Amino acid sequence: MKSGHHSSIAINWPPTNHGAAAIAAARSSPDPKPMSVIRGNMKRWPFPLLLVFTLFSPSIAGDSLTPTTSLLDGQTLVSAGGIFELGFFSPGNTLNRYLGIWYKKIPVPTIVWVANRASPLTDSTGVVKIRKDGSLVLLNGVAKVVWTSDSTASASNPVAQLLDSGNFVLRAEESIAWQSFDYPSDTLLPGMKLGWNLKTGLNRYISSWKSSDDPSPGYYSFKLDPHGSPELFLYRESTKIHASGPWNGLEFSGVPQLKSDQNFRFIFISNQDEIYYTCEINNSSVVSRLVVTTSGQLQRFVWLDAIQDWHVFWSDPNDQCDRYAACGPFGVCNSNPSPTCSCLKGFQPKSPQKWILRDGSDGCVRITRLDCKGDGFVTVSNMKLPDTTSATVDKSMSLDECRESCLKNCSCRAYASANISGALSGCIIWATDLIDLRNFVDAGQDLHVRLAASELGMQANMNSGQSRRNSNKKKVVIVTVLIFSGLLLLGIGGRCVLNGMVNRRRRRTSLPSFGGREPTAFQAKRHCSDDEISACKELDVPFFDVETILAATNNFAIENKIGEGGFGHVYQVAM
């Protein structure tokens, strides 16, 4: 991580008609500040200039406007907790004036919202007021509307209020008629929604400034696409340059670093009324914002009191694999090895020469065409799921049902679980090329890619019916092996018994008699005379009495048991 500013925009803030000397001093300052900062440094300014600013306070009382009050250029609203301030400013080297919101207590001028982004005032005659119809308007010096809320508060006593969240709301009694959080600029504050109100069709997104001098919408925007399994895209004009991957119940599959912790809670909501992403701060001491910069970077900043500056907490795109479709269709990007692009199993580079030159943009093509009837799947783990814009989603399906549904659809290219937060649930099916694939070391999720039977190397495992037959075949093989093993053991045992009978017949004349019966092992040992010891020693097996065995196995203690077989337990003995 590295520290940095969101442009640390120099802001000119001359009050209207409050003295030429004050205006000149503010605009010629090497690091001009908004009025709140200028007031903090007044004690170091010459007395006449200090007197000018003392006589003309730039702040009106409170955090609200009513139909009977107005906000002039040079005046501000301050939220109840003193966290945010609303007023007029001039960014960078321009003299144009804009109505905006910034942090009041942070010494680095940081604009978080601009009302008239594309319609600047050319002088300091702007005024904000609530009209009779209940709408909030910004007027220039000739009372022409420069910007309007386009919403009206129908009640008789509408109020426009700046909240400690940074939200500027137009309310009528208890209902909100309009709010700045619904119309972001380049900054997403905690509590802001990035996404769609499906009832009204409102699309909330952030877009970069055109330059540090011009807050009008620039080349880059960060939006949520509600189609398929919704995901976030960073655009350069209308071209996708980065994708978050779909939300999988825990995180966006392509941004594993965005995990909720003790400071941040990342939330994704999708229902019949709205689809949006938002961030909440769990620790009230943390000040953070998400910005899309003029250079096309998404950056989350946190304010560090120790260095009195903004610190880059997280940034995207961050490496080659963060670039949208870096390895083309069916190509997988991995930032660890070199080259970074590889093909999925069963695919090969579409343009081998480009691939050799490490240009994977053309992606990969199948080695063997699918035949629909004998296809199967290969599971690829730790994957960022491909672009889901054209995917089909069924949240009620199990993963097994998802697999069967994909097999029945000859156009299906892959499937995956829609939610991995608990037991795998939901189904995403891709019927188009798999684009924007990425492999992680210890993140992502399983993606099941459809392949021809020959590419899997085992046609018997290509579909559910064949899998059951394959299971039966395995059982037959196991039974056959067991039968063969049993016969082999019986054969060996029979040969041993036969050899033993032959040997006993040869020795019978040299062994003592036991009533015409074959002696047992213990009888043989106990009744061999000294003259017959040599004959006893020729027996094939050693002889032990019960006492010896009990002592050797510690009375058949369980800790000495090392296994068991068809003839009983097997013990380790100490001799």
C-alpha positions in Angstrom: 0.0 0.0 0.0 1.0 3.6 -0.6 -0.1 7.0 0.6 -1.6 9.5 -1.8 -4.1 12.2 -2.4 -7.2 12.2 -4.4 -5.7 15.0 -6.5 -5.5 17.1 -3.2 -7.4 19.7 -5.3 -6.4 23.3 -4.7 -9.6 25.2 -4.1 -10.1 28.9 -4.4 -12.7 30.3 -2.1 -13.2 34.1 -2.3 -16.4 35.4 -0.7 -18.7 37.4 -2.9 -18.0 41.2 -2.9 -16.1 41.0 0.3 -13.1 43.0 -0.7 -10.7 42.9 -3.7 -7.7 42.4 -1.4 -9.2 39.2 0.2 -10.1 37.8 -3.3 -6.7 38.5 -4.7 -5.0 37.0 -1.7 -7.1 33.8 -1.7 -6.7 33.2 -5.4 -2.9 34.0 -5.5 -2.2 31.6 -2.6 0.2 28.8 -3.6 -2.1 26.3 -1.9 -5.5 28.0 -1.8 -7.9 26.4 0.6 -11.7 26.5 1.1 -13.0 29.1 3.5 -13.0 26.8 6.5 -9.2 26.3 6.1 -8.6 30.0 5.4 -10.4 30.9 8.7 -8.0 28.6 10.6 -5.0 30.5 9.3 -6.4 34.0 9.8 -4.2 34.7 12.8 -1.1 34.7 10.6 -2.7 37.2 8.1 -2.3 41.0 8.1 -4.9 42.8 10.3 -6.9 44.5 7.4 -7.4 41.1 5.7 -8.3 39.5 9.0 -10.8 42.2 9.6 -12.5 41.6 6.2 -13.1 37.9 7.0 -14.1 38.7 10.5 -16.8 41.1 9.5 -18.2 38.8 6.8 -18.6 35.3 8.3 -18.8 32.7 5.4 -21.1 30.4 7.4 -24.8 30.7 7.9 -26.4 29.4 11.0 -27.1 25.6 11.1 -27.1 22.8 8.5 -30.4 23.6 6.7 -32.1 25.8 4.1 -35.8 26.6 4.2 -38.0 28.4 1.6 -37.3 31.7 3.5 -33.5 31.3 3.5 -30.8 31.2 0.7 -27.2 30.2 0.5 -24.9 32.8 -1.2 -21.5 32.3 -2.7 -19.2 32.8 0.3 -21.6 31.1 2.8 -21.7 27.5 3.9 -23.9 24.9 5.5 -22.1 22.7 8.2 -23.5 19.4 9.2 -24.7 19.1 12.8 -21.5 17.2 13.9 -19.2 19.4 12.0 -18.1 16.6 9.7 -19.1 18.0 6.3 -19.5 21.4 4.8 -21.5 22.6 1.7 -20.7 25.7 -0.3 -19.1 27.2 -3.4 -15.6 26.4 -4.5 -13.2 26.8 -7.5 -11.0 23.8 -8.2 -7.4 24.0 -9.3 -6.5 27.0 -11.5 -10.0 27.7 -12.8 -12.1 30.7 -11.8 -15.3 28.8 -12.4 -17.5 28.3 -9.4 -19.2 25.1 -8.3 -21.6 24.1 -5.5 -20.0 21.2 -3.6 -19.5 19.2 -0.4 -16.2 18.6 1.3 -14.8 17.3 4.7 -14.8 20.2 7.1 -12.2 19.0 9.7 -9.7 17.4 7.2 -7.0 20.0 6.3 -6.4 18.6 2.8 -9.2 20.0 0.6 -11.3 17.0 -0.5 -14.4 17.5 -2.5 -16.8 14.5 -2.3 -19.8 15.8 -4.3 -20.5 18.5 -6.9 -23.9 19.7 -7.9 -23.4 21.6 -11.1 -20.5 19.4 -12.6 -21.2 20.2 -16.2 -22.7 23.7 -15.7 -20.2 25.9 -13.9 -20.8 29.4 -12.8 -18.5 32.0 -14.3 -18.6 34.4 -11.4 -19.4 34.5 -7.7 -23.1 35.5 -8.0 -24.5 32.0 -7.4 -27.3 31.4 -4.9 -29.0 28.2 -3.7 -32.6 28.3 -2.6 -35.8 26.3 -2.3 -38.5 27.5 -4.8 -42.2 27.7 -4.2 -42.8 24.4 -6.0 -40.5 22.7 -3.4 -37.5 22.1 -5.8 -33.9 22.9 -4.8 -32.2 25.2 -7.4 -28.9 26.9 -8.1 -29.3 30.3 -9.8 -26.8 32.6 -11.4 -26.6 36.4 -11.1 -29.5 36.9 -13.5 -31.7 34.3 -11.8 -31.3 31.7 -14.5 -31.4 28.1 -13.3 -27.9 26.5 -13.5 -28.8 23.3 -11.6 -31.9 21.8 -10.1 -32.8 18.8 -8.0 -35.5 17.9 -10.5 -37.6 16.7 -7.6 -40.1 18.6 -5.5 -41.0 18.4 -1.9 -44.8 18.8 -2.0 -45.3 19.6 1.7 -45.8 23.2 2.8 -42.5 23.4 4.7 -39.7 21.6 2.8 -36.2 21.6 4.2 -32.8 21.1 2.6 -30.4 19.6 5.1 -26.7 18.6 5.1 -26.2 15.4 7.2 -23.1 14.1 9.0 -23.0 11.3 6.4 -22.3 13.8 3.7 -25.7 13.4 2.2 -27.6 16.6 1.2 -31.3 15.9 1.4 -34.5 17.7 0.4 -37.2 16.5 2.7 -40.8 17.1 3.3 -41.9 16.2 6.8 -40.6 12.6 7.2 -40.1 11.7 3.5 -37.1 12.4 1.3 -37.9 14.0 -2.0 -34.3 14.2 -3.2 -30.8 13.4 -1.9 -27.3 13.9 -3.2 -26.5 10.2 -2.5 -28.6 9.3 -5.4 -26.5 11.5 -7.8 -22.8 10.8 -6.9 -19.9 12.5 -8.5 -16.5 10.7 -8.4 -16.7 9.6 -4.8 -18.7 6.8 -3.0 -19.0 7.6 0.7 -20.0 5.0 3.3 -23.7 4.4 3.1 -24.0 5.5 -0.5 -25.6 2.9 -2.9 -23.9 2.0 -6.1 -26.5 0.4 -8.3 -30.1 0.4 -9.4 -33.5 1.4 -8.0 -35.6 -1.1 -10.1 -38.9 0.7 -9.3 -37.8 4.1 -10.6 -35.0 3.1 -13.0 -32.5 5.3 -11.2 -28.9 4.2 -11.8 -26.4 5.4 -9.2 -22.8 5.3 -10.3 -19.6 7.3 -9.9 -17.6 8.9 -12.7 -14.2 10.6 -12.7 -13.5 14.3 -13.0 -12.4 15.3 -16.4 -9.3 16.9 -14.8 -8.2 18.4 -11.6 -9.5 21.8 -12.8 -12.7 20.4 -14.2 -15.2 18.3 -12.2 -17.4 17.6 -15.2 -17.9 13.8 -15.9 -14.6 12.4 -17.3 -13.7 9.3 -19.3 -14.1 6.7 -16.5 -17.1 5.4 -14.7 -17.8 2.7 -12.2 -21.2 1.0 -12.6 -23.2 -2.0 -11.6 -24.6 -4.1 -14.5 -27.9 -5.7 -13.2 -28.0 -8.4 -16.0 -27.3 -12.0 -15.3 -25.5 -12.3 -12.0 -24.9 -8.6 -11.3 -21.4 -7.3 -11.1 -19.5 -4.1 -11.1 -17.6 -2.8 -14.1 -15.1 0.0 -14.6 -15.6 1.7 -18.0 -13.5 3.9 -20.2 -16.4 5.7 -21.9 -18.4 2.6 -23.1 -15.6 0.1 -23.0 -15.2 -2.3 -20.1 -11.7 -2.2 -18.6 -12.1 -4.0 -15.3 -14.8 -6.3 -13.8 -15.4 -7.3 -10.2 -16.8 -10.7 -11.0 -20.3 -11.6 -9.6 -21.1 -11.5 -5.9 -20.9 -15.0 -4.5 -22.5 -14.5 -1.1 -19.1 -13.6 0.5 -17.4 -11.2 -1.9 -17.1 -10.3 -5.5 -15.3 -13.3 -7.0 -12.7 -11.1 -8.8 -11.9 -8.8 -5.8 -11.0 -11.2 -2.9 -9.3 -8.4 -1.0 -12.7 -6.7 -0.4 -13.6 -8.8 2.6 -15.5 -7.4 5.5 -13.5 -6.9 8.7 -13.5 -5.0 12.0 -13.4 -1.7 10.1 -15.4 -2.3 6.9 -18.6 -4.1 6.0 -19.1 -4.6 2.3 -22.7 -5.3 1.4 -24.5 -6.5 -1.8 -28.3 -6.3 -2.0 -30.3 -7.9 -4.8 -34.1 -8.1 -4.7 -37.2 -7.1 -6.7 -36.9 -3.5 -5.7 -33.2 -2.7 -6.0 -29.7 -4.0 -6.7 -26.8 -2.2 -5.2 -23.4 -2.4 -3.5 -22.5 -0.3 -0.5 -19.9 -0.1 2.2 -20.5 0.6 5.9 -17.9 1.7 8.5 -17.8 -0.4 11.7 -15.3 1.8 13.4 -16.5 5.4 13.8 -12.9 6.6 14.0 -12.2 5.5 10.4 -12.7 8.0 7.6 -12.8 6.4 4.2 -14.0 7.0 0.6 -13.9 5.2 -2.7 -12.9 7.3 -5.7 -12.6 6.8 -9.5 -9.7 8.9 -10.5 -9.0 10.9 -13.6 -6.5 8.3 -14.7 -9.0 5.4 -14.4 -8.1 3.9 -11.1 -10.5 2.8 -8.4 -8.9 3.7 -5.1 -10.2 3.4 -1.5 -8.6 6.0 0.8 -8.4 6.1 4.5 -7.4 9.3 6.5 -4.4 8.9 8.7 -4.1 11.4 11.5 -0.5 10.5 12.1 0.6 11.8 8.7 -2.3 14.2 8.1 -2.9 12.8 4.7 -5.0 10.3 2.7 -3.6 6.8 2.5 -4.4 4.3 -0.4 -6.0 1.3 1.3 -6.9 -0.6 -1.8 -6.6 0.0 -5.6 -7.8 -1.6 -8.8 -6.9 -2.3 -11.6 -3.7 -3.5 -9.8 -2.0 -5.9 -12.2 -2.3 -7.3 -15.8 -4.9 -9.8 -14.8 -7.2 -7.0 -13.5 -7.5 -5.8 -17.1 -10.9 -7.0 -18.5 -10.6 -10.1 -20.7 -6.8 -10.0 -20.5 -6.5 -13.5 -22.0 -9.5 -13.5 -24.3 -12.3 -16.1 -24.5 -11.5 -19.4 -22.6 -8.1 -18.0 -21.6 -7.1 -17.9 -17.9 -5.0 -15.1 -16.5 -2.7 -15.8 -13.6 -0.4 -13.0 -12.4 2.1 -15.3 -10.7 3.7 -17.4 -13.5 5.1 -16.1 -16.8 3.5 -16.0 -19.3 0.4 -14.9 -17.5 -2.1 -16.4 -20.0 -3.0 -20.1 -20.3 -5.8 -22.0 -21.9 -8.5 -24.0 -20.0 -8.1 -27.8 -20.2 -9.4 -29.0 -23.6 -8.5 -25.7 -25.3 -5.6 -24.3 -27.3 -4.4 -20.8 -28.3 -6.5 -19.4 -31.2 -3.5 -17.4 -32.5 -0.3 -19.4 -31.6 2.1 -16.8 -33.0 0.5 -14.1 -30.8 0.5 -16.4 -27.9 4.3 -16.9 -28.3 4.7 -13.1 -28.2 2.6 -13.2 -25.0 -0.4 -11.5 -26.6 -3.4 -13.6 -25.3 -6.1 -11.2 -26.3 -7.5 -13.6 -29.0 -8.0 -16.3 -26.3 -8.4 -20.0 -26.9 -10.5 -22.4 -28.9 -11.7 -26.0 -28.3 -9.5 -28.8 -29.3 -12.5 -31.2 -29.7 -16.0 -30.0 -30.5 -18.8 -30.8 -28.1 -21.3 -33.5 -29.3 -23.9 -32.7 -26.6 -24.6 -36.4 -25.8 -21.3 -37.6 -24.4 -19.9 -34.4 -22.8 -18.8 -33.9 -19.3 -17.1 -31.4 -17.0 -13.7 -30.5 -15.7 -13.6 -28.5 -12.4 -11.3 -25.6 -12.2 -10.7 -24.3 -8.7 -9.8 -20.8 -7.3 -11.4 -19.0 -10.2 -12.8 -15.6 -10.7 -16.0 -16.4 -12.5 -16.3 -15.2 -16.1 -18.4 -12.2 -17.2 -22.0 -13.0 -16.2 -23.8 -10.3 -18.2 -25.3 -12.9 -20.5 -25.4 -15.8 -18.0 -28.6 -17.4 -16.7 -29.2 -17.5 -12.9 -31.5 -19.7 -10.9 -31.1 -19.1 -7.1 -33.4 -22.1 -6.2 -31.3 -24.8 -7.8 -28.7 -27.1 -6.1 -25.3 -27.6 -7.7 -26.3 -31.1 -8.9 -29.5 -29.7 -10.5 -27.3 -27.1 -12.1 -25.1 -29.7 -13.6 -28.0 -31.7 -15.0 -29.5 -28.5 -16.4 -26.3 -27.6 -18.1 -26.0 -31.1 -19.6 -29.5 -30.9 -21.1 -28.7 -27.6 -22.7 -26.4 -28.2 -25.7 -25.4 -24.5 -25.6 -24.2 -24.6 -22.0 -20.5 -23.9 -21.7 -20.0 -24.0 -18.0 -21.8 -23.7 -14.6 -21.0 -22.7 -11.1 -22.7 -22.1 -7.7 -24.3 -18.6 -7.3 -23.8 -18.6 -3.5 -20.8 -20.2 -1.6 -21.5 -18.5 1.7 -22.8 -21.7 3.3 -23.9 -24.9 1.6 -23.4 -24.4 -2.1 -26.6 -23.1 -3.6 -28.0 -21.3 -6.7 -26.9 -21.9 -10.3 -25.1 -19.8 -12.9 -25.1 -21.2 -16.4 -23.0 -19.7 -19.3 -24.2 -20.3 -22.8 -21.6 -18.0 -24.4 -17.9 -17.7 -24.5 -16.2 -17.6 -21.1 -14.5 -14.2 -20.8 -12.5 -12.5 -18.1 -11.2 -15.7 -16.4 -8.6 -15.4 -13.7 -7.0 -18.0 -11.3 -6.1 -17.1 -7.7 -3.8 -18.9 -5.3 -6.2 -19.0 -2.4 -9.4 -17.2 -3.4 -12.2 -17.5 -6.0 -14.4 -20.6 -6.4 -15.0 -23.7 -8.5 -16.0 -23.3 -12.1 -17.2 -26.4 -14.0 -16.3 -26.2 -17.7 -17.9 -28.5 -20.3 -15.6 -30.6 -22.4 -16.0 -33.4 -25.0 -15.7 -36.9 -23.6 -12.3 -37.5 -25.4 -10.8 -34.5 -23.6 -11.7 -35.9 -20.2 -10.1 -39.3 -21.0 -13.0 -41.3 -19.5 -16.2 -41.4 -21.5 -17.9 -43.5 -18.9 -18.0 -40.5 -16.6 -19.5 -38.0 -19.0 -23.1 -37.8 -17.6 -25.1 -38.9 -14.7 -26.4 -42.1 -16.3 -23.0 -43.1 -17.4 -21.6 -42.2 -14.0 -24.0 -44.7 -12.4 -22.9 -47.4 -14.9 -19.3 -46.6 -14.1 -20.0 -47.0 -10.4 -21.5 -50.5 -11.1 -18.4 -51.4 -13.1 -16.2 -50.4 -10.2 -18.2 -52.7 -7.9 -17.8 -55.6 -10.4 -14.0 -55.0 -10.5 -13.7 -54.8 -6.8 -15.7 -58.1 -6.3 -13.6 -59.8 -9.0 -10.4 -58.7 -7.3 -11.6 -60.0 -4.0 -12.7 -63.4 -5.4 -9.3 -63.8 -7.2 -7.5 -62.8 -4.0 -9.5 -65.3 -2.0 -8.8 -68.1 -4.5 -5.1 -67.2 -4.5 -5.0 -67.4 -0.7 -6.8 -70.7 -0.6 -4.4 -72.1 -3.2 -1.4 -71.0 -1.1 -3.0 -72.3 2.1 -3.8 -75.7 0.5 -0.3 -76.0 -0.7 1.0 -75.3 2.8 -1.4 -77.8 4.3 -0.3 -80.5 1.8 3.3 -79.9 2.5 2.6 -80.1 6.2 0.8 -83.4 5.8 3.7 -84.9 3.9 6.2 -83.7 6.5 4.2 -85.1 9.3 3.9 -88.5 7.7 7.7 -88.6 7.3 8.2 -87.7 11.0 5.3 -89.7 12.5 7.7 -92.6 13.5 10.0 -90.3 15.4 7.2 -88.5 17.5 5.7 -89.8 20.7 2.3 -91.4 20.6 -0.8 -89.6 21.9 -3.4 -92.3 21.7 -3.2 -92.6 17.9 -4.0 -88.8 17.5 -1.9 -86.1 15.8 -0.2 -84.1 18.6 -1.1 -80.5 19.1 1.7 -77.9 19.1 1.6 -77.6 22.9 1.4 -81.3 23.4 4.4 -81.8 21.1 6.5 -79.3 23.0 5.4 -80.6 26.5 5.8 -84.3 25.8 9.0 -84.5 23.7 11.6 -86.5 25.6 15.2 -85.6 25.6 15.8 -88.3 23.0 13.1 -86.9 20.8 14.0 -83.2 20.9 15.7 -83.3 17.5 12.5 -84.6 15.9 10.4 -82.0 17.7 12.6 -79.2 16.3 12.0 -80.3 12.8 8.3 -79.2 13.0 7.5 -76.2 10.6 6.1 -73.8 13.3 7.5 -72.5 16.6 5.7 -73.6 19.8 4.6 -71.2 22.6 2.6 -71.9 25.6 -0.3 -69.7 26.7 1.7 -68.1 29.5 4.3 -67.0 27.0 1.8 -65.5 24.6 -0.1 -63.6 27.4 3.2 -62.1 28.6 4.3 -61.2 25.1 1.0 -59.4 24.3 0.5 -57.9 27.7 -2.7 -59.9 28.1 -3.8 -59.0 24.5 -3.7 -55.3 25.4 -5.4 -53.1 22.8 -2.4 -50.9 22.4 -0.5 -53.9 21.0 -3.1 -54.7 18.4 -1.8 -53.8 15.0 -4.7 -55.1 12.8 -7.0 -58.0 12.1 -7.8 -60.4 9.3 -10.0 -63.3 8.4 -8.4 -65.5 11.0 -8.5 -63.1 13.9 -6.6 -60.2 15.5 -2.9 -59.5 14.9 -0.8 -58.3 17.8 2.7 -57.0 18.1 4.7 -59.0 20.7 7.8 -58.4 22.7 10.2 -61.4 22.7 
